[in-house]
Amino acid sequence: MRALICGVGGQDGAYLARCLLSKEYDVFGTSRDALGSKFQNLEELGIAQEVNLLSMDVTDFRSVLYSVEKVMPNEIYNLAGQTSVGLSYEQPVEAMESIGMGALNLLEVVRFVDPSIRYYNASSSDCFGDIGGIAANEKTPFSPRSPYGVAKASAHFMVQNYREAYGLFTCSGILFNHESPLRPKRFVTQKIVSAAARIHAGGDERLELGRLSIERDWGWAPDYVDAMWRMLQQEQPEDFVVATGKSITLEKFVEKVFAFFAMDWRDHVDISEALFRPSDIATSRGDPSKAMRALNWAPTRDVDGVIESMCMAAKKRFGS
């Protein structure tokens, strides 16, 4: 089997590459500039030399066409595009182009080059918007509240349309928040963990955060890439919610992280209204019942396990 991972350098791309390599796939991975990228996550996982790397810009149809024709994969995993909700408020055009147009280019190339290619699309819980604290499933209507969520919803509907209109094997994983030590520092979870580790190691910084009342369903990233692979092994293509089914507030997350380092978070954290998002989601929780039933999938770590893993890695990194 031959797989093409678009966005292989990110957290999910690296873990997915490791997952597929363990199943004896030939793995090809793309980034906008494969020659200039360091692929630190692949290096961290010890698999950089096992992944065939190439440059591809998902917003450029010719670039996508060239790459797919060169690799001729059995499976394509589209994890490329803007990944930050916060950044999408600053760069909404880039969000729509990299996510929406990127998905359209890949779908069109699959349709023209080889309709037998199985295609996975990284959808997002941000498509749901704020649904009043209920656990979202595959039938919950979309009502995104950020440029990122709007772009992801657009890509999601295109995937459904290509499945229904052209008979392609296309599916979306509607993934809720999932973390790991590979998370970039611009994500709030890694920002919290790294700051706590530095403070514990002797730093005197103050950690600035936005709304602590938001609730999120946080899972373990390696579990979620396993679900991606399982989706493409089904007889019929379907969309799946991937989540733990449980959520906690950001305040509780912060408390647990600082408790790991035997500190009281209230002594080190400041709330800044400048970090409040224009239209944030109060509560986000997923219902993974369908994935658990149809994919025989289940999360292996809850949020406490995720926090422990991230804190252990940060403790080692900062010598705390």
C-alpha positions in Angstrom: 0.0 0.0 0.0 1.1 3.5 -0.8 -0.1 6.5 1.1 0.3 10.3 0.5 0.1 12.4 3.6 -0.5 16.1 2.9 0.9 18.1 5.7 3.2 15.4 7.1 5.3 17.8 9.1 2.5 18.6 11.6 1.5 16.7 14.8 -1.1 14.5 13.1 1.0 14.0 10.0 3.9 12.7 11.9 1.9 10.3 14.0 0.0 9.1 11.0 3.2 8.5 9.1 4.5 6.4 12.0 1.1 4.5 12.2 1.2 3.7 8.4 4.9 2.7 8.5 4.1 0.2 11.3 1.6 -1.3 8.8 4.3 -1.6 6.1 3.0 1.2 3.9 5.2 3.1 1.5 4.7 6.6 3.0 5.0 9.8 1.0 4.6 13.2 2.8 4.3 16.7 1.5 4.9 20.2 2.7 5.0 23.5 0.8 8.8 23.4 0.8 10.2 19.9 1.5 13.8 21.0 0.9 13.6 23.9 3.3 11.5 22.2 6.1 13.2 20.6 9.0 10.5 18.1 9.8 11.3 18.1 13.5 8.3 16.0 14.4 9.4 13.2 12.0 12.9 13.5 13.6 11.4 13.4 17.1 9.6 10.1 16.2 12.7 8.7 14.6 11.1 8.1 11.2 12.4 11.0 9.0 14.5 8.7 6.9 11.6 6.4 6.2 9.2 9.0 4.8 9.5 10.0 1.1 9.2 13.8 1.1 8.1 16.1 -1.7 7.0 19.7 -2.1 3.4 20.4 -2.8 1.1 23.4 -2.4 -2.5 22.3 -1.9 -3.7 25.7 -3.2 -2.0 25.2 -6.5 -3.9 22.7 -8.7 -0.8 21.9 -10.9 1.3 21.2 -7.9 -1.3 18.8 -6.5 -1.7 17.1 -9.9 2.0 16.7 -10.3 2.5 15.2 -6.8 -0.4 12.7 -7.1 0.6 11.5 -10.5 4.2 11.1 -9.3 3.2 9.1 -6.2 0.0 7.3 -7.5 -1.1 6.5 -4.0 -3.8 4.1 -2.9 -4.8 6.5 -0.1 -4.5 10.2 0.4 -4.8 11.9 3.8 -5.4 15.6 3.6 -4.0 17.1 6.9 -2.7 20.3 5.2 -3.9 23.9 5.5 -4.2 26.3 8.3 -4.5 24.6 11.7 -5.1 27.5 14.1 -8.5 28.9 15.0 -6.9 32.0 16.5 -4.8 32.6 13.4 -7.8 32.3 11.2 -9.3 35.5 12.7 -6.1 37.3 11.5 -5.8 35.5 8.2 -9.3 34.4 7.1 -8.5 34.4 3.4 -5.5 32.1 3.9 -7.8 29.8 6.0 -10.3 29.4 3.3 -7.8 29.0 0.5 -5.6 26.5 2.3 -8.4 24.4 3.7 -11.3 24.9 1.3 -9.5 25.3 -2.0 -6.9 22.7 -0.9 -9.6 20.1 -0.4 -11.2 21.0 -3.8 -7.9 20.6 -5.7 -7.2 17.2 -4.1 -10.7 16.0 -4.8 -10.6 17.1 -8.4 -7.2 15.5 -9.0 -8.5 12.2 -7.5 -11.5 12.4 -9.8 -9.3 12.9 -12.9 -6.2 10.8 -12.2 -7.6 7.7 -10.4 -11.1 7.6 -8.9 -10.1 4.4 -7.0 -7.9 6.5 -4.6 -9.3 6.6 -1.1 -9.4 10.1 0.3 -9.4 11.2 4.0 -10.3 14.8 4.9 -9.4 16.3 8.3 -12.7 17.9 9.3 -13.1 19.6 12.7 -15.3 20.0 15.7 -15.2 23.7 15.0 -17.7 23.1 12.2 -20.4 22.6 14.9 -19.9 25.9 16.6 -21.6 26.4 20.0 -24.3 23.7 20.4 -25.2 24.4 24.0 -23.1 21.8 25.8 -24.6 18.7 24.1 -22.2 16.0 22.7 -22.1 16.4 18.9 -22.5 13.4 16.6 -22.5 13.0 12.8 -26.0 14.3 12.5 -25.5 17.5 14.5 -26.0 20.5 12.2 -23.0 22.7 11.5 -22.9 26.3 12.7 -19.2 27.4 12.7 -18.2 30.5 14.6 -14.7 31.2 13.2 -13.1 31.6 9.8 -11.3 28.3 10.5 -14.6 26.6 11.2 -16.3 28.0 8.1 -13.4 26.8 6.0 -13.5 23.3 7.5 -17.2 23.1 7.0 -16.8 24.1 3.3 -14.2 21.3 2.8 -16.5 18.8 4.7 -19.4 19.5 2.4 -17.2 19.2 -0.7 -16.1 15.8 0.5 -19.7 14.7 0.9 -20.6 16.1 -2.5 -17.8 14.2 -4.3 -18.8 11.0 -2.6 -22.4 11.4 -3.7 -22.0 13.0 -7.1 -18.9 11.1 -8.4 -18.9 7.9 -6.4 -15.5 8.5 -4.9 -14.3 6.9 -1.6 -14.1 10.1 0.3 -14.7 10.6 4.0 -14.1 13.1 6.8 -13.0 12.6 10.3 -14.7 15.3 12.5 -11.9 15.4 15.1 -12.3 17.1 18.4 -9.2 18.6 20.2 -6.3 16.1 20.4 -2.9 16.8 21.9 0.5 15.4 22.3 4.1 16.5 23.1 4.4 17.4 19.4 1.8 20.2 19.6 3.3 23.5 18.5 3.7 26.2 21.2 1.0 28.4 19.5 -1.6 26.0 20.8 -2.9 26.8 24.2 -2.3 23.3 25.7 1.4 23.4 24.8 1.7 27.0 25.8 0.4 26.1 29.3 2.5 23.0 29.6 5.7 24.6 28.4 5.2 27.7 30.7 4.6 25.5 33.7 7.7 23.5 33.0 9.9 26.6 32.6 8.5 28.1 35.8 9.2 24.9 37.7 12.7 24.9 36.3 13.3 28.3 37.9 11.7 30.8 35.5 9.9 33.8 36.8 7.5 34.4 33.9 3.8 35.0 34.1 1.5 33.0 31.9 -1.2 35.0 30.1 -4.4 33.2 29.0 -7.8 34.2 27.7 -11.1 32.7 28.8 -10.6 29.9 31.3 -14.3 28.9 31.3 -14.3 27.3 27.9 -14.8 23.5 27.9 -13.0 21.2 25.4 -13.0 17.5 24.7 -9.2 16.7 24.7 -7.9 13.4 23.4 -4.6 11.8 22.6 -3.3 12.5 19.0 -1.9 9.0 18.2 -5.4 7.6 19.0 -7.0 9.9 16.5 -4.7 9.1 13.5 -5.5 5.4 14.1 -9.1 6.4 13.6 -8.2 8.1 10.3 -6.6 4.9 9.0 -9.6 2.8 10.1 -12.0 5.1 8.1 -10.3 4.3 4.9 -10.4 0.6 5.5 -14.2 0.4 5.6 -16.3 -1.1 2.8 -18.3 2.1 2.3 -17.0 5.7 2.9 -18.6 7.5 5.8 -17.9 10.4 8.1 -17.1 9.9 11.7 -16.8 12.0 14.9 -13.6 11.2 16.8 -13.6 12.3 20.4 -13.4 11.0 24.0 -17.0 12.0 24.9 -15.8 13.9 28.0 -14.8 17.6 28.4 -13.2 19.8 31.0 -12.7 23.6 31.3 -9.5 25.2 30.4 -9.2 26.3 34.0 -9.2 22.7 35.1 -6.7 21.8 32.4 -4.4 24.6 33.7 -4.9 23.4 37.3 -4.0 19.8 36.4 -0.8 20.9 34.5 0.5 23.1 37.3 -0.4 20.4 39.9 1.8 17.9 38.0 4.7 20.3 38.8 3.5 20.7 42.4 2.5 24.3 41.9 -0.7 26.4 42.3 -1.7 27.8 38.9 -3.2 30.9 40.6 0.3 32.1 41.6 1.5 32.2 38.0 -1.4 32.9 35.6 -2.9 36.2 34.5 -6.1 36.6 32.5 -5.8 38.9 29.5 -8.9 40.2 27.6 -6.6 40.8 24.6 -6.5 37.0 24.2 -10.3 36.6 24.1 -11.5 35.4 20.7 -14.2 37.5 18.9 -16.7 34.6 18.9 -15.5 31.7 21.0 -17.2 28.3 21.6 -18.2 27.9 25.2 -18.4 24.1 25.3 -17.2 21.5 22.8 -17.8 17.8 23.3 -18.1 14.9 20.9 -20.1 11.6 20.8 -17.8 9.0 19.4 -20.4 6.2 19.6 -20.4 5.6 15.8 -16.7 5.3 15.5 -16.5 3.0 18.5 -19.1 0.8 17.0 -18.3 0.8 13.3 -14.5 1.3 13.4 -13.9 -0.8 16.6 -12.1 2.3 17.8 -11.7 3.7 21.3 -9.5 6.3 22.9 -6.6 4.8 24.9 -6.0 7.9 27.1 -8.2 10.4 28.8 -7.3 14.0 29.4 -5.3 13.1 32.5 -3.1 10.7 30.5 -2.7 13.4 27.8 -1.6 16.0 30.4 0.8 13.6 32.0 2.4 12.7 28.7 2.8 16.3 27.7 4.2 17.4 31.1 6.7 14.5 31.2 8.0 15.5 27.8 8.2 19.2 28.8 9.9 18.3 32.1 12.6 16.5 30.1 12.9 19.3 27.6 13.3 22.1 30.1 15.2 20.1 32.8 12.6 20.8 35.4 
